[in-house]
Amino acid sequence: MALKHEPTAPYHSTQDALRVLETVARHSSGVTDTEIARHTGLGTERLTTLLRMLRREGYVEQTADGAYVTGAALARLGSAHGRDQALRDQLQRTLDRLRDSVGAAVYVSRYVDGEISITQYAAGPATPAVNEWVDFRHSAHATAIGKSLLGQLDHAGRRDHLARHKMARLTSRTITSDKLLLSRLESQPPTVPVLDLQEYAVGTVCAAVPITAGSSVGCLALSLPVEHAHRLRQAADTLNRNAAPVLLSLAI
């Protein structure tokens, strides 16, 4: 299966953040932001934003004299013992923060061995998760998550998926024509969030953005009750702007 990747903004942010982390990790006694800028070639404003995010996520810490050293979160992820659990915990903290900042339930999903899998999510009383009334694995044609993941495959990969999963009509808005869906996927720019406007479930709207590292296909998504549909595009843009920490924890 070939992938149809075009690096998105979160991908570029993640690459820059990894360069900053590598620089900090090489200087065990601490390194100043001026030195980090020199080593990475990043501008002051860009570096300040990345360092703020890395501190918030616990990947770097600032010493009393203002130098940067590696943080506890990085140590936990770097440890061979219990790394999987440390990654889940780190990702959950990031998703919880993201849920609160976008005011919506958020989900991380991956396309593994030809199937859709929601690996983690963050919801709450004010931000309820989608009721999975039809298995997400069989409803890629109707969900923002499914369309974002399929959009990252090549044409053959998409056709293969649709051949294995019948495009059932879930609401009056569901696309059931593979021809129409494939043309929509083809014209979807990778940097623009994919939307689901009550195509999977009446009463729910969703958006998804790609988070892709290397050969793995993934996406970050949010869902809102339909009465908050007016917030969907703004929430999707916030999700896209803040996807880098999620991608970063998967890349470390």
LODOMAR-7088 format. One record per residue (C-alpha): residue number from 1; residue in three letters; x, y, z. Coordinates in Angstrom, 3 decimals. Layout:
+-----+---------+----------+----------+----------+
: num : residuo :       xx :       yy :       zz :
+-----+---------+----------+----------+----------+
: NUM :     ALA :        X :        Y :        Z :
...
+-----+---------+----------+----------+----------+
//
This chain:
+-----+---------+----------+----------+----------+
: num : residuo :       xx :       yy :       zz :
+-----+---------+----------+----------+----------+
:   1 :     MET :    0.000 :    0.000 :    0.000 :
:   2 :     ALA :    1.467 :    3.321 :   -1.054 :
:   3 :     LEU :    0.786 :    6.482 :    0.905 :
:   4 :     LYS :   -0.099 :    9.856 :   -0.489 :
:   5 :     HIS :    1.610 :   12.135 :    1.990 :
:   6 :     GLU :    2.085 :   15.842 :    1.861 :
:   7 :     PRO :    3.667 :   17.079 :    5.097 :
:   8 :     THR :    1.267 :   19.259 :    7.089 :
:   9 :     ALA :    1.983 :   22.098 :    9.545 :
:  10 :     PRO :    1.982 :   19.774 :   12.620 :
:  11 :     TYR :    4.548 :   17.575 :   10.845 :
:  12 :     HIS :    6.888 :   20.543 :   10.285 :
:  13 :     SER :    6.412 :   21.711 :   13.898 :
:  14 :     THR :    7.218 :   18.212 :   15.134 :
:  15 :     GLN :   10.412 :   18.042 :   13.082 :
:  16 :     ASP :   11.515 :   21.408 :   14.516 :
:  17 :     ALA :   10.592 :   20.328 :   18.064 :
:  18 :     LEU :   12.630 :   17.116 :   17.674 :
:  19 :     ARG :   15.653 :   19.197 :   16.608 :
:  20 :     VAL :   15.252 :   21.362 :   19.722 :
:  21 :     LEU :   14.949 :   18.261 :   21.934 :
:  22 :     GLU :   18.063 :   16.688 :   20.391 :
:  23 :     THR :   20.013 :   19.890 :   21.089 :
:  24 :     VAL :   18.826 :   20.043 :   24.729 :
:  25 :     ALA :   19.543 :   16.327 :   25.244 :
:  26 :     ARG :   23.130 :   16.767 :   23.977 :
:  27 :     HIS :   23.790 :   19.418 :   26.662 :
:  28 :     SER :   23.189 :   17.556 :   29.916 :
:  29 :     SER :   24.241 :   20.524 :   32.056 :
:  30 :     GLY :   21.772 :   22.850 :   30.305 :
:  31 :     VAL :   21.664 :   25.016 :   27.177 :
:  32 :     THR :   20.382 :   28.572 :   26.635 :
:  33 :     ASP :   17.761 :   29.543 :   24.084 :
:  34 :     THR :   20.434 :   31.543 :   22.217 :
:  35 :     GLU :   22.572 :   28.404 :   21.885 :
:  36 :     ILE :   19.538 :   26.326 :   20.841 :
:  37 :     ALA :   18.756 :   28.904 :   18.139 :
:  38 :     ARG :   22.329 :   28.713 :   16.872 :
:  39 :     HIS :   22.336 :   24.886 :   16.770 :
:  40 :     THR :   18.891 :   24.531 :   15.149 :
:  41 :     GLY :   18.782 :   27.624 :   12.940 :
:  42 :     LEU :   15.287 :   28.455 :   14.224 :
:  43 :     GLY :   14.135 :   32.071 :   14.539 :
:  44 :     THR :   13.432 :   33.587 :   17.977 :
:  45 :     GLU :    9.641 :   33.654 :   17.677 :
:  46 :     ARG :    9.430 :   30.086 :   16.350 :
:  47 :     LEU :   11.821 :   28.804 :   19.021 :
:  48 :     THR :    9.937 :   30.580 :   21.837 :
:  49 :     THR :    6.667 :   28.936 :   20.723 :
:  50 :     LEU :    8.285 :   25.487 :   20.522 :
:  51 :     LEU :   10.004 :   25.822 :   23.914 :
:  52 :     ARG :    6.710 :   26.881 :   25.510 :
:  53 :     MET :    5.008 :   23.782 :   24.071 :
:  54 :     LEU :    7.899 :   21.493 :   25.109 :
:  55 :     ARG :    7.785 :   22.858 :   28.666 :
:  56 :     ARG :    4.006 :   22.460 :   28.861 :
:  57 :     GLU :    4.300 :   18.833 :   27.715 :
:  58 :     GLY :    7.101 :   18.143 :   30.226 :
:  59 :     TYR :    9.770 :   17.409 :   27.585 :
:  60 :     VAL :   12.081 :   20.225 :   28.730 :
:  61 :     GLU :   12.470 :   22.116 :   31.998 :
:  62 :     GLN :   14.073 :   25.455 :   32.760 :
:  63 :     THR :   16.718 :   25.679 :   35.488 :
:  64 :     ALA :   17.007 :   28.587 :   37.954 :
:  65 :     ASP :   19.538 :   30.319 :   35.696 :
:  66 :     GLY :   17.227 :   30.055 :   32.647 :
:  67 :     ALA :   18.999 :   27.208 :   30.832 :
:  68 :     TYR :   16.992 :   24.326 :   29.365 :
:  69 :     VAL :   17.433 :   20.669 :   30.363 :
:  70 :     THR :   15.445 :   17.545 :   29.432 :
:  71 :     GLY :   12.229 :   17.046 :   31.385 :
:  72 :     ALA :   10.598 :   14.157 :   33.204 :
:  73 :     ALA :    8.237 :   13.259 :   30.342 :
:  74 :     LEU :   11.171 :   12.742 :   27.987 :
:  75 :     ALA :   12.924 :   10.547 :   30.555 :
:  76 :     ARG :    9.799 :    8.388 :   30.940 :
:  77 :     LEU :    9.413 :    7.944 :   27.170 :
:  78 :     GLY :   13.125 :    7.253 :   26.780 :
:  79 :     SER :   13.024 :    4.433 :   29.319 :
:  80 :     ALA :   12.755 :    0.908 :   27.915 :
:  81 :     HIS :   10.818 :   -0.197 :   31.008 :
:  82 :     GLY :    7.121 :    0.725 :   30.838 :
:  83 :     ARG :    7.501 :    2.862 :   27.715 :
:  84 :     ASP :    4.129 :    1.866 :   26.231 :
:  85 :     GLN :    2.272 :    2.907 :   29.378 :
:  86 :     ALA :    4.322 :    6.115 :   29.633 :
:  87 :     LEU :    3.361 :    6.961 :   26.041 :
:  88 :     ARG :   -0.329 :    6.302 :   26.709 :
:  89 :     ASP :   -0.207 :    8.463 :   29.849 :
:  90 :     GLN :    1.632 :   11.282 :   28.065 :
:  91 :     LEU :   -0.771 :   11.170 :   25.130 :
:  92 :     GLN :   -3.772 :   11.149 :   27.465 :
:  93 :     ARG :   -2.539 :   14.278 :   29.261 :
:  94 :     THR :   -2.018 :   15.982 :   25.879 :
:  95 :     LEU :   -5.493 :   14.925 :   24.661 :
:  96 :     ASP :   -7.129 :   16.111 :   27.902 :
:  97 :     ARG :   -5.530 :   19.537 :   27.446 :
:  98 :     LEU :   -6.557 :   19.609 :   23.788 :
:  99 :     ARG :  -10.150 :   18.662 :   24.693 :
: 100 :     ASP :  -10.280 :   21.609 :   27.100 :
: 101 :     SER :   -8.716 :   24.079 :   24.649 :
: 102 :     VAL :  -11.029 :   23.198 :   21.716 :
: 103 :     GLY :  -14.089 :   22.527 :   23.886 :
: 104 :     ALA :  -14.813 :   19.195 :   22.187 :
: 105 :     ALA :  -14.175 :   15.472 :   22.555 :
: 106 :     VAL :  -10.906 :   14.581 :   20.776 :
: 107 :     TYR :   -9.682 :   11.286 :   19.308 :
: 108 :     VAL :   -6.468 :    9.764 :   17.965 :
: 109 :     SER :   -6.996 :    7.221 :   15.222 :
: 110 :     ARG :   -4.660 :    5.108 :   13.096 :
: 111 :     TYR :   -5.005 :    2.985 :    9.973 :
: 112 :     VAL :   -3.394 :   -0.350 :   10.806 :
: 113 :     ASP :   -3.404 :   -3.488 :    8.619 :
: 114 :     GLY :   -6.210 :   -2.134 :    6.471 :
: 115 :     GLU :   -8.522 :   -1.186 :    9.334 :
: 116 :     ILE :   -9.430 :    1.956 :   11.300 :
: 117 :     SER :   -8.582 :    1.949 :   14.983 :
: 118 :     ILE :   -9.337 :    4.690 :   17.521 :
: 119 :     THR :   -6.387 :    4.280 :   19.870 :
: 120 :     GLN :   -7.179 :    6.959 :   22.470 :
: 121 :     TYR :   -9.651 :    9.730 :   23.155 :
: 122 :     ALA :  -10.538 :   12.408 :   25.696 :
: 123 :     ALA :  -14.140 :   13.285 :   26.484 :
: 124 :     GLY :  -16.042 :   14.658 :   29.476 :
: 125 :     PRO :  -19.508 :   15.627 :   30.735 :
: 126 :     ALA :  -19.453 :   18.897 :   28.752 :
: 127 :     THR :  -17.686 :   17.288 :   25.762 :
: 128 :     PRO :  -19.373 :   13.905 :   25.177 :
: 129 :     ALA :  -17.819 :   11.292 :   22.891 :
: 130 :     VAL :  -19.645 :   10.135 :   19.765 :
: 131 :     ASN :  -22.001 :    7.238 :   20.371 :
: 132 :     GLU :  -20.442 :    4.461 :   18.220 :
: 133 :     TRP :  -23.751 :    3.115 :   16.957 :
: 134 :     VAL :  -22.083 :    1.607 :   13.874 :
: 135 :     ASP :  -18.561 :    0.163 :   14.226 :
: 136 :     PHE :  -16.077 :    2.850 :   13.105 :
: 137 :     ARG :  -14.159 :    0.175 :   11.159 :
: 138 :     HIS :  -17.144 :   -0.248 :    8.826 :
: 139 :     SER :  -18.132 :    3.407 :    8.472 :
: 140 :     ALA :  -15.026 :    5.154 :    7.102 :
: 141 :     HIS :  -17.112 :    6.584 :    4.247 :
: 142 :     ALA :  -19.279 :    8.508 :    6.726 :
: 143 :     THR :  -16.855 :    9.728 :    9.403 :
: 144 :     ALA :  -14.322 :   12.559 :    9.439 :
: 145 :     ILE :  -11.798 :   10.094 :   10.897 :
: 146 :     GLY :  -12.382 :    7.557 :    8.126 :
: 147 :     LYS :  -12.207 :   10.128 :    5.353 :
: 148 :     SER :   -9.017 :   11.659 :    6.786 :
: 149 :     LEU :   -7.337 :    8.238 :    6.978 :
: 150 :     LEU :   -8.537 :    7.128 :    3.527 :
: 151 :     GLY :   -7.409 :   10.470 :    2.124 :
: 152 :     GLN :   -3.845 :    9.617 :    3.143 :
: 153 :     LEU :   -3.844 :    6.347 :    1.159 :
: 154 :     ASP :   -3.231 :    6.120 :   -2.560 :
: 155 :     HIS :   -6.083 :    5.385 :   -4.997 :
: 156 :     ALA :   -5.556 :    1.606 :   -4.867 :
: 157 :     GLY :   -5.514 :    1.645 :   -1.053 :
: 158 :     ARG :   -8.795 :    3.543 :   -0.962 :
: 159 :     ARG :  -10.438 :    1.214 :   -3.495 :
: 160 :     ASP :   -9.245 :   -1.809 :   -1.528 :
: 161 :     HIS :  -10.801 :   -0.441 :    1.683 :
: 162 :     LEU :  -14.133 :    0.395 :    0.047 :
: 163 :     ALA :  -14.253 :   -3.036 :   -1.618 :
: 164 :     ARG :  -14.041 :   -4.633 :    1.848 :
: 165 :     HIS :  -16.561 :   -2.333 :    3.559 :
: 166 :     LYS :  -20.027 :   -1.727 :    2.096 :
: 167 :     MET :  -20.967 :    1.970 :    2.061 :
: 168 :     ALA :  -24.181 :    1.819 :    4.072 :
: 169 :     ARG :  -26.492 :    4.834 :    4.332 :
: 170 :     LEU :  -26.298 :    5.853 :    8.013 :
: 171 :     THR :  -28.154 :    9.180 :    7.746 :
: 172 :     SER :  -29.796 :   11.120 :    4.906 :
: 173 :     ARG :  -26.445 :   12.932 :    4.425 :
: 174 :     THR :  -24.216 :    9.844 :    4.063 :
: 175 :     ILE :  -22.346 :    9.494 :    0.762 :
: 176 :     THR :  -23.005 :    5.964 :   -0.547 :
: 177 :     SER :  -21.471 :    6.331 :   -4.015 :
: 178 :     ASP :  -17.852 :    5.159 :   -4.082 :
: 179 :     LYS :  -17.308 :    7.247 :   -7.216 :
: 180 :     LEU :  -18.440 :   10.432 :   -5.433 :
: 181 :     LEU :  -16.482 :    9.636 :   -2.269 :
: 182 :     LEU :  -13.283 :    8.892 :   -4.214 :
: 183 :     SER :  -13.553 :   12.165 :   -6.144 :
: 184 :     ARG :  -14.115 :   14.086 :   -2.861 :
: 185 :     LEU :  -11.066 :   12.399 :   -1.298 :
: 186 :     GLU :   -9.008 :   13.166 :   -4.390 :
: 187 :     SER :   -9.793 :   16.890 :   -4.217 :
: 188 :     GLN :   -9.361 :   17.242 :   -0.430 :
: 189 :     PRO :   -6.214 :   19.311 :    0.363 :
: 190 :     PRO :   -4.174 :   17.526 :    3.106 :
: 191 :     THR :   -3.805 :   20.745 :    5.092 :
: 192 :     VAL :   -7.567 :   21.405 :    5.320 :
: 193 :     PRO :   -9.584 :   19.564 :    8.036 :
: 194 :     VAL :  -12.017 :   16.895 :    6.780 :
: 195 :     LEU :  -15.577 :   17.459 :    8.027 :
: 196 :     ASP :  -18.493 :   15.138 :    8.805 :
: 197 :     LEU :  -21.744 :   17.120 :    8.963 :
: 198 :     GLN :  -24.201 :   14.558 :   10.405 :
: 199 :     GLU :  -23.090 :   11.922 :    7.885 :
: 200 :     TYR :  -22.335 :    9.296 :   10.564 :
: 201 :     ALA :  -24.902 :   10.230 :   13.196 :
: 202 :     VAL :  -27.766 :   12.712 :   13.297 :
: 203 :     GLY :  -26.987 :   15.287 :   15.978 :
: 204 :     THR :  -23.178 :   15.118 :   15.693 :
: 205 :     VAL :  -20.609 :   16.973 :   13.591 :
: 206 :     CYS :  -16.921 :   16.054 :   13.410 :
: 207 :     ALA :  -13.615 :   17.228 :   11.958 :
: 208 :     ALA :  -10.271 :   15.452 :   11.472 :
: 209 :     VAL :   -6.719 :   16.456 :   10.570 :
: 210 :     PRO :   -3.872 :   14.143 :    9.500 :
: 211 :     ILE :   -1.048 :   13.355 :   11.938 :
: 212 :     THR :    1.354 :   11.301 :    9.933 :
: 213 :     ALA :    4.850 :   10.219 :   10.875 :
: 214 :     GLY :    6.945 :    8.087 :    8.534 :
: 215 :     SER :    4.907 :    5.295 :    6.998 :
: 216 :     SER :    2.096 :    5.273 :    9.574 :
: 217 :     VAL :   -1.238 :    6.887 :    8.740 :
: 218 :     GLY :   -3.029 :    8.638 :   11.573 :
: 219 :     CYS :   -5.398 :   11.472 :   12.345 :
: 220 :     LEU :   -6.585 :   13.643 :   15.177 :
: 221 :     ALA :  -10.324 :   14.325 :   15.320 :
: 222 :     LEU :  -12.985 :   16.126 :   17.330 :
: 223 :     SER :  -16.751 :   15.798 :   17.670 :
: 224 :     LEU :  -19.402 :   18.305 :   18.680 :
: 225 :     PRO :  -23.160 :   18.131 :   19.241 :
: 226 :     VAL :  -24.930 :   19.653 :   16.237 :
: 227 :     GLU :  -26.085 :   22.674 :   18.283 :
: 228 :     HIS :  -22.384 :   23.651 :   18.422 :
: 229 :     ALA :  -21.906 :   23.204 :   14.649 :
: 230 :     HIS :  -21.175 :   26.933 :   14.283 :
: 231 :     ARG :  -17.938 :   26.296 :   16.268 :
: 232 :     LEU :  -16.777 :   23.385 :   14.103 :
: 233 :     ARG :  -14.445 :   25.153 :   11.670 :
: 234 :     GLN :  -12.792 :   27.252 :   14.360 :
: 235 :     ALA :  -12.403 :   24.183 :   16.603 :
: 236 :     ALA :  -10.930 :   22.231 :   13.660 :
: 237 :     ASP :   -8.378 :   24.995 :   13.014 :
: 238 :     THR :   -7.425 :   25.008 :   16.724 :
: 239 :     LEU :   -7.090 :   21.217 :   16.580 :
: 240 :     ASN :   -4.813 :   21.477 :   13.541 :
: 241 :     ARG :   -2.648 :   24.184 :   15.135 :
: 242 :     ASN :   -2.288 :   22.119 :   18.304 :
: 243 :     ALA :   -1.723 :   18.700 :   16.725 :
: 244 :     ALA :    2.088 :   18.871 :   17.003 :
: 245 :     PRO :    2.306 :   17.677 :   20.672 :
: 246 :     VAL :    0.286 :   14.561 :   19.778 :
: 247 :     LEU :    2.493 :   13.822 :   16.786 :
: 248 :     LEU :    5.587 :   14.557 :   18.860 :
: 249 :     SER :    4.733 :   12.009 :   21.547 :
: 250 :     LEU :    4.221 :    9.390 :   18.798 :
: 251 :     ALA :    7.534 :   10.322 :   17.150 :
: 252 :     ILE :    9.807 :   10.263 :   20.239 :
+-----+---------+----------+----------+----------+
//
